[in-house]
Amino acid sequence: MAAVPSCPELMRLFVRSQLLGLAASAIAVLGACDAPSAPQTVGAAVVPSPQVENPLPDAVDATVARLREVAATGSYRDLARMASETPGFRSNAGGMTHQDYWYLKLRTGDWPMAQVERLLSYRYALTETAQGKVYVWPWLATLSGEEITPAAGRDIDRMLGEGQADALRAGEIWPGYVLGIAEDGTWLYFVSGSG
């Protein structure tokens, strides 16, 4: 019984058949070869899935949904009306009404509704305060200078501008917006470090 030629030998026969003009023979020769095996990934890193945050309490989730709706379809007046539902709500350090302050921000090109939507796209942190648990966006704003890791520093610089992580490490206050919602769904504040 004749030995079955290997695929490299069959390839040589294929090339020879092509050169001799024997196309039918060439196809028959290649038909005897097995298809190449699927490529194996070499050195591919196995990366665990990112941690999923615990779901927000229903009351907080409802407030987030309402804020997102106002941010997407409302105005600074709608934000101000919502803020006015909370006695002691903080929007600025200048003593202005929420509506006046956010109108001023809007006129300078700093759209409060866009800032709300942007903040809510980041991860949150859960902090313990004298008022109880507060959900804070973005989570990076809750870090002390010594808690800022290199990865968090890169995220802070991407969010706020180059060098801001170093400024925070040196004791500066958070210059961006921060939004806080109490565990019972009360919207407590939407402030910026610069205002």
Secondary structure, 3 states (H helix, E strand, C coil): CCCCCCHHHHHHHHHHHHHCCCHHHHHHHHHCCCCCCCCCCCCCCCCCCCCCCCCCCHHHHHHHHHHHHHHHHCCHHHHHHHHHCCCCCECCCCCCCHHHHHHHHHHCCCCHHHHHHHHHCCCCEEEEECCEEEEEECHHHHCCHHHCCHHHHHHHHHHHCCCHHHHHHCCCCCCCEEEEEECCCCEEEEEECCC
